[in-house]
């Protein structure tokens, strides 16, 4: 257990850091335990209250899109106009999805961040516990690489977690605001969940547990969006940490663009995404080569896949369910990669590496890969980050990559030292 301190100097956010518009007001209106927020380049979505919650049985991964449609059809029978579900779907099958019908839905144009800025959430100290310890994570990567030598595994995404404990409750609204301000091009989200251990306790008849835990993040990766018959997915795989030195930063971007290993890893993910979407699309466009894009913390190889739906009844959740999990968060082959993840990671992923988003009764919606994220419950925060392990990976490099990916949430917390 170690302790790290927040920055000693606290600056107030400049009045002109965020445009005073509808999007900014929605971000400010988020209330922990009462709201769902989803900010994307398409716009900001804020919901308030919970009219109904899909039951544990309804939210099992089997036939989830069909059960969601039945749920929304029922809402329309009760007079709701174009109802929607919002929430999160976990990585694995040990937890049900958490999907709710909100009382109120408010939308706005995308956030207009004039001056990217973060401020410390508080001045208290945080006890930090890495799970697993860094040296154990490297040993897990080495074991996965040895398994790849036998030929039954080509990629595994291995994650680690940081458990932070504060002396006082963590201010979720400030963390969320900082995430949105730090990288407005990312998909910033906040989903209210039951406390840990209560995720699977809801049923169709009894009371639902209070929503006293928040799953939030700033994901760079769009799993899929649907608008009418237009489909878009933006798979990412292959990355480098950003540098504060402009020359070094450009060198890292160029290195990523030229890396045969990263291009190979990226191609596997793009191929899997195209294969999953092709049965649903009359047309599908897959660029021949990726581009290099930057977030606040990382450079990524990125490919934008677009298509035209074959059948207008296919919803965004149908598409997301077909894609999840991609090799970008699991590996290949999927079943073998799941085995290695379960054997190696000493924690339950829960909603990390799952998907977060929304789907309305017309089938439109957006779903993002739940990465660069954390869970907050009272004084505790759990952060998650993973790295794609392929033949040729170096355990120390993969550890460094996860540390860089933690930077987004650590910056939002106002922590002065990278972990």
C-alpha positions as CSV (number, residue, x, y, z in Angstrom):
1,X,0.0,0.0,0.0
2,X,1.4,3.4,-1.0
3,X,0.2,6.9,-0.6
4,X,0.3,9.7,-3.2
5,X,-0.7,13.3,-2.8
6,X,-2.8,15.6,-5.0
7,X,-1.2,18.7,-6.4
8,X,-0.6,21.2,-3.7
9,X,-1.7,24.2,-5.8
10,X,-5.3,24.4,-6.8
11,X,-6.2,26.7,-9.7
12,X,-9.8,27.8,-10.3
13,X,-11.1,26.9,-13.8
14,X,-11.1,29.9,-16.0
15,X,-14.5,31.3,-16.7
16,X,-14.0,30.9,-20.4
17,X,-12.7,27.3,-20.2
18,X,-16.0,25.9,-21.3
19,X,-18.5,27.6,-23.5
20,X,-21.7,28.6,-21.6
21,X,-24.1,26.7,-23.7
22,X,-26.7,23.8,-23.4
23,X,-24.0,21.1,-23.4
24,X,-22.1,22.7,-20.6
25,X,-25.3,23.1,-18.6
26,X,-26.1,19.4,-19.1
27,X,-22.6,18.4,-17.8
28,X,-23.1,20.6,-14.8
29,X,-26.6,19.2,-14.2
30,X,-25.3,15.6,-13.7
31,X,-26.3,14.3,-10.3
32,X,-24.7,11.1,-8.9
33,X,-27.3,8.4,-8.3
34,X,-29.9,10.2,-10.4
35,X,-28.4,10.6,-13.9
36,X,-26.8,9.0,-16.9
37,X,-24.4,11.1,-19.0
38,X,-23.0,10.3,-22.4
39,X,-20.9,12.9,-24.2
40,X,-19.7,12.2,-27.7
41,X,-18.8,14.1,-30.9
42,X,-22.4,13.5,-31.9
43,X,-23.7,15.4,-28.8
44,X,-24.4,15.3,-25.1
45,X,-27.1,13.1,-23.6
46,X,-28.2,13.4,-20.0
47,X,-31.0,11.4,-18.5
48,X,-32.6,12.0,-15.1
49,X,-34.5,9.5,-12.9
50,X,-35.3,5.9,-13.5
51,X,-38.8,5.0,-14.7
52,X,-38.1,1.2,-14.9
53,X,-35.1,-1.1,-14.7
54,X,-34.7,-4.2,-16.9
55,X,-34.6,-7.2,-14.6
56,X,-31.7,-9.5,-14.0
57,X,-33.4,-12.2,-16.2
58,X,-34.0,-9.7,-19.0
59,X,-30.4,-8.5,-18.8
60,X,-28.7,-11.8,-19.3
61,X,-26.4,-11.7,-22.3
62,X,-28.5,-14.3,-24.1
63,X,-31.0,-12.6,-26.5
64,X,-30.3,-9.2,-24.8
65,X,-31.3,-7.2,-27.9
66,X,-34.6,-9.0,-28.2
67,X,-35.4,-8.6,-24.5
68,X,-34.5,-4.9,-24.8
69,X,-36.9,-4.5,-27.7
70,X,-39.7,-6.2,-25.6
71,X,-38.9,-3.9,-22.8
72,X,-39.2,-0.8,-25.0
73,X,-42.3,-2.1,-26.7
74,X,-43.9,-2.4,-23.2
75,X,-42.9,1.2,-22.4
76,X,-44.6,2.4,-25.6
77,X,-47.8,0.5,-24.6
78,X,-47.8,2.6,-21.5
79,X,-47.6,5.8,-23.5
80,X,-43.9,6.6,-23.7
81,X,-42.9,8.2,-27.0
82,X,-39.7,6.8,-28.5
83,X,-38.4,5.5,-25.1
84,X,-34.8,4.5,-24.7
85,X,-32.6,2.3,-22.6
86,X,-29.3,3.6,-21.2
87,X,-26.6,1.8,-19.2
88,X,-23.7,-0.7,-19.3
89,X,-23.1,-4.2,-20.4
90,X,-20.3,-6.2,-18.6
91,X,-17.3,-7.8,-20.2
92,X,-18.2,-11.3,-19.2
93,X,-21.3,-13.4,-18.4
94,X,-21.0,-13.3,-14.6
95,X,-23.0,-10.1,-14.2
96,X,-26.2,-9.0,-15.9
97,X,-26.3,-5.9,-18.0
98,X,-27.5,-2.7,-16.2
99,X,-30.1,-1.1,-18.5
100,X,-32.7,1.4,-17.4
101,X,-35.6,3.4,-18.9
102,X,-35.0,7.0,-17.8
103,X,-37.7,9.4,-16.6
104,X,-36.4,12.3,-18.6
105,X,-34.0,12.6,-21.5
106,X,-32.2,15.9,-22.4
107,X,-29.9,16.4,-25.4
108,X,-27.5,19.1,-26.5
109,X,-24.9,19.8,-29.2
110,X,-21.3,18.5,-28.5
111,X,-19.3,20.1,-25.7
112,X,-17.4,23.2,-26.8
113,X,-14.2,23.2,-24.7
114,X,-12.4,26.4,-25.3
115,X,-9.5,25.7,-22.9
116,X,-8.8,22.1,-22.0
117,X,-8.3,22.2,-18.2
118,X,-8.5,19.9,-15.2
119,X,-8.4,20.8,-11.5
120,X,-7.7,18.6,-8.4
121,X,-10.8,17.1,-7.0
122,X,-9.6,17.6,-3.4
123,X,-6.4,18.1,-1.5
124,X,-6.6,14.9,0.5
125,X,-4.1,12.0,0.2
126,X,-5.0,8.7,-1.5
127,X,-3.8,5.2,-0.5
128,X,-3.0,3.3,-3.7
129,X,-2.8,-0.5,-4.2
130,X,-2.0,-1.9,-7.6
131,X,-3.7,-5.2,-8.5
132,X,-1.7,-7.2,-9.4
133,X,1.7,-5.7,-8.4
134,X,3.7,-4.5,-11.4
135,X,6.2,-7.4,-11.3
136,X,3.3,-9.9,-11.1
137,X,1.7,-8.3,-14.1
138,X,4.9,-8.7,-16.1
139,X,5.1,-12.3,-15.1
140,X,1.5,-12.8,-16.3
141,X,2.4,-11.2,-19.7
142,X,5.4,-13.6,-20.0
143,X,3.1,-16.6,-19.3
144,X,0.7,-15.5,-22.0
145,X,3.6,-15.1,-24.5
146,X,4.8,-18.7,-23.7
147,X,1.3,-20.0,-24.4
148,X,1.4,-18.2,-27.7
149,X,4.4,-20.2,-28.7
150,X,2.2,-23.3,-28.7
151,X,0.0,-21.8,-31.4
152,X,-3.4,-21.9,-29.7
153,X,-3.5,-18.2,-28.8
154,X,-2.6,-15.2,-31.0
155,X,-3.6,-12.3,-28.8
156,X,-4.7,-11.7,-25.2
157,X,-5.5,-8.4,-23.6
158,X,-4.3,-8.4,-20.0
159,X,-5.5,-5.7,-17.6
160,X,-4.5,-4.4,-14.2
161,X,-6.3,-2.3,-11.7
162,X,-5.4,0.5,-9.2
163,X,-7.4,0.7,-6.0
164,X,-7.5,4.2,-4.6
165,X,-8.9,5.0,-1.1
166,X,-9.5,8.6,0.0
167,X,-10.1,9.9,3.5
168,X,-13.3,11.5,2.2
169,X,-16.0,10.6,-0.4
170,X,-14.7,11.2,-4.0
171,X,-16.5,14.0,-5.9
172,X,-17.8,12.2,-8.9
173,X,-19.1,15.4,-10.5
174,X,-15.7,16.9,-10.5
175,X,-14.0,13.8,-11.9
176,X,-16.6,13.6,-14.7
177,X,-16.2,17.3,-15.5
178,X,-12.4,16.9,-15.6
179,X,-12.7,13.9,-17.9
180,X,-14.9,15.8,-20.3
181,X,-12.7,18.9,-20.2
182,X,-9.4,17.0,-20.7
183,X,-10.4,15.3,-24.0
184,X,-13.7,16.5,-25.5
185,X,-13.2,14.3,-28.5
186,X,-13.4,11.2,-26.4
187,X,-16.7,9.5,-25.3
188,X,-17.2,10.6,-21.7
189,X,-19.7,8.6,-19.7
190,X,-21.1,8.1,-16.3
191,X,-23.4,5.2,-15.4
192,X,-25.0,4.8,-11.9
193,X,-24.9,1.2,-10.6
194,X,-25.8,-0.7,-7.5
195,X,-23.0,-1.2,-4.9
196,X,-20.5,-3.9,-5.6
197,X,-22.0,-7.3,-4.9
198,X,-25.6,-6.1,-5.6
199,X,-25.4,-6.1,-9.4
200,X,-27.2,-9.4,-9.8
201,X,-29.8,-9.0,-7.0
202,X,-32.6,-7.2,-8.9
203,X,-35.7,-9.1,-10.1
204,X,-38.9,-8.2,-11.9
205,X,-41.0,-7.9,-8.7
206,X,-38.8,-6.9,-5.7
207,X,-37.3,-3.5,-5.0
208,X,-34.1,-2.7,-6.9
209,X,-31.0,-1.8,-5.0
210,X,-30.0,1.9,-4.7
211,X,-27.6,3.2,-7.3
212,X,-24.7,4.3,-5.1
213,X,-21.7,3.4,-7.3
214,X,-20.7,5.2,-10.5
215,X,-18.9,3.7,-13.5
216,X,-17.3,6.6,-15.4
217,X,-14.7,7.1,-18.0
218,X,-13.4,8.8,-21.2
219,X,-13.2,6.1,-23.9
220,X,-11.5,6.9,-27.2
221,X,-13.2,3.9,-28.9
222,X,-16.6,3.8,-30.6
223,X,-17.8,0.2,-30.7
224,X,-20.8,1.1,-32.9
225,X,-23.3,3.8,-33.7
226,X,-26.5,3.6,-35.7
227,X,-28.4,6.6,-37.1
228,X,-31.2,5.5,-39.4
229,X,-29.6,2.9,-41.7
230,X,-26.0,4.4,-41.3
231,X,-23.6,2.3,-39.2
232,X,-20.2,3.4,-38.0
233,X,-17.5,1.6,-35.9
234,X,-14.1,2.9,-34.9
235,X,-11.8,0.0,-33.8
236,X,-8.5,0.9,-32.2
237,X,-5.5,-1.3,-31.4
238,X,-1.9,-0.5,-31.3
239,X,-0.8,2.5,-29.2
240,X,2.0,4.6,-27.8
241,X,2.0,7.0,-24.7
242,X,2.0,10.7,-25.5
243,X,5.0,12.9,-24.4
244,X,5.0,16.4,-23.1
245,X,8.0,17.1,-25.4
246,X,6.7,17.9,-28.9
247,X,9.7,16.4,-30.7
248,X,9.5,13.1,-28.7
249,X,5.7,13.1,-29.1
250,X,6.0,13.2,-32.9
251,X,8.7,10.5,-32.8
252,X,6.4,8.2,-30.9
253,X,3.5,8.8,-33.4
254,X,5.8,8.1,-36.3
255,X,7.1,4.9,-34.6
256,X,3.6,3.7,-34.1
257,X,2.7,4.4,-37.7
258,X,5.7,2.3,-38.9
259,X,5.3,-0.6,-36.3
260,X,4.7,-3.9,-38.0
261,X,3.7,-5.5,-34.7
262,X,1.1,-2.8,-34.0
263,X,-0.3,-2.9,-37.5
264,X,-0.6,-6.7,-37.3
265,X,-2.5,-6.4,-33.9
266,X,-4.7,-3.7,-35.4
267,X,-5.5,-5.7,-38.5
268,X,-6.8,-8.6,-36.4
269,X,-9.3,-6.2,-34.6
270,X,-10.5,-4.6,-37.8
271,X,-11.0,-7.9,-39.5
272,X,-13.1,-9.1,-36.5
273,X,-15.2,-5.9,-36.6
274,X,-15.9,-6.2,-40.3
275,X,-16.7,-9.9,-40.0
276,X,-19.3,-9.2,-37.3
277,X,-20.9,-6.3,-39.1
278,X,-21.0,-7.8,-42.6
279,X,-24.1,-10.0,-42.1
280,X,-26.1,-6.9,-41.0
281,X,-24.9,-4.5,-43.8
282,X,-25.8,-4.3,-47.4
283,X,-22.7,-2.2,-47.9
284,X,-19.6,-2.0,-45.7
285,X,-16.5,0.2,-46.3
286,X,-13.3,-0.9,-44.6
287,X,-10.2,1.4,-45.2
288,X,-7.1,-0.5,-46.4
289,X,-4.8,1.1,-43.8
290,X,-5.3,2.7,-40.4
291,X,-4.6,6.3,-39.4
292,X,-2.8,7.5,-36.2
293,X,-5.0,9.6,-33.9
294,X,-4.2,11.2,-30.6
295,X,-6.0,11.4,-27.3
296,X,-4.9,13.3,-24.2
297,X,-2.8,10.4,-23.1
298,X,-2.1,8.1,-26.0
299,X,-1.5,7.8,-29.7
300,X,-3.7,5.1,-31.3
301,X,-4.0,3.2,-34.6
302,X,-7.5,3.9,-35.7
303,X,-9.8,2.6,-38.6
304,X,-13.3,4.0,-39.3
305,X,-15.6,1.3,-40.6
306,X,-18.9,2.5,-42.1
307,X,-21.8,0.7,-43.6
308,X,-25.5,0.7,-44.7
309,X,-27.9,-1.6,-42.8
310,X,-29.5,-4.4,-44.7
311,X,-32.6,-4.5,-42.5
312,X,-33.9,-1.4,-40.7
313,X,-35.1,-3.4,-37.8
314,X,-31.6,-4.1,-36.7
315,X,-30.9,-1.9,-33.6
316,X,-27.7,-0.4,-32.3
317,X,-27.8,-3.0,-29.5
318,X,-28.0,-5.8,-32.0
319,X,-24.8,-4.5,-33.7
320,X,-23.0,-3.9,-30.4
321,X,-23.9,-7.3,-29.1
322,X,-22.6,-8.9,-32.3
323,X,-19.3,-7.0,-31.9
324,X,-18.7,-7.4,-28.2
325,X,-16.1,-8.3,-27.0
326,X,-13.7,-7.3,-29.8
327,X,-10.1,-8.6,-29.9
328,X,-9.2,-5.0,-28.8
329,X,-10.3,-5.8,-25.2
330,X,-10.2,-9.6,-25.2
331,X,-8.0,-11.3,-27.8
332,X,-8.0,-14.1,-30.3
333,X,-9.4,-16.7,-30.5
334,X,-12.0,-15.2,-28.1
335,X,-12.5,-18.4,-26.0
336,X,-8.8,-19.0,-25.5
337,X,-8.2,-15.4,-24.7
338,X,-11.0,-15.4,-22.1
339,X,-9.4,-18.4,-20.4
340,X,-6.0,-16.6,-20.2
341,X,-7.7,-13.5,-18.8
342,X,-9.5,-15.5,-16.1
343,X,-6.3,-17.4,-15.2
344,X,-4.1,-14.3,-15.1
345,X,-6.1,-11.3,-13.8
346,X,-6.7,-11.4,-10.0
347,X,-9.9,-9.4,-10.1
348,X,-13.3,-9.4,-11.7
349,X,-13.5,-7.0,-14.7
350,X,-17.2,-6.3,-14.2
351,X,-18.2,-3.5,-16.6
352,X,-14.6,-2.7,-17.5
353,X,-14.0,-3.7,-21.2
354,X,-17.7,-4.1,-21.6
355,X,-19.8,-1.4,-23.4
356,X,-21.7,1.7,-22.3
357,X,-24.3,3.5,-24.3
358,X,-27.9,4.0,-25.3
359,X,-30.5,2.6,-27.7
360,X,-33.9,4.1,-28.5
361,X,-37.1,2.4,-29.7
362,X,-36.3,3.4,-33.3
363,X,-33.1,1.4,-33.0
364,X,-30.7,4.4,-33.1
365,X,-27.9,4.6,-30.5
366,X,-24.3,4.7,-29.6
367,X,-22.2,2.2,-27.8
368,X,-18.5,2.7,-26.7
369,X,-15.9,0.2,-25.5
370,X,-15.7,0.8,-21.7
371,X,-12.0,1.6,-21.4
372,X,-10.0,4.4,-19.7
373,X,-12.5,4.1,-16.9
374,X,-13.0,3.7,-13.2
375,X,-15.6,2.7,-10.6
376,X,-16.3,5.1,-7.7
377,X,-18.1,4.1,-4.5
378,X,-17.9,6.4,-1.5
379,X,-14.2,6.9,-0.7
380,X,-13.0,4.2,-3.0
381,X,-12.0,4.3,-6.7
382,X,-11.0,1.4,-8.9
383,X,-9.2,2.2,-12.2
384,X,-8.6,-0.2,-15.0
385,X,-6.2,-0.4,-17.9
386,X,-5.1,-3.2,-20.3
387,X,-2.6,-3.9,-23.0
388,X,-2.8,-6.2,-26.0
389,X,-0.3,-9.0,-25.8
390,X,0.9,-10.5,-29.1
391,X,4.0,-12.4,-30.2
392,X,6.9,-10.0,-29.9
393,X,5.4,-8.1,-27.0
394,X,7.8,-7.1,-24.2
395,X,6.4,-7.4,-20.6
396,X,8.0,-4.1,-19.5
397,X,6.6,-2.2,-22.5
398,X,3.1,-3.6,-21.8
399,X,3.3,-2.5,-18.1
400,X,4.4,1.0,-19.3
401,X,1.4,1.1,-21.7
402,X,-1.1,0.4,-18.9
403,X,0.5,3.1,-16.8
404,X,0.1,5.6,-19.6
405,X,-3.6,4.6,-20.0
406,X,-4.2,5.2,-16.3
407,X,-3.1,8.8,-16.9
408,X,-6.5,10.0,-18.1
409,X,-8.3,9.2,-14.8
410,X,-5.3,10.1,-12.7
411,X,-5.2,13.6,-14.2
412,X,-8.9,13.9,-13.6
413,X,-8.3,13.1,-10.0
414,X,-5.6,15.7,-9.7
415,X,-2.9,13.3,-8.8
416,X,0.6,14.7,-9.1
417,X,2.5,11.5,-9.8
418,X,2.0,8.8,-12.5
419,X,1.7,5.2,-11.3
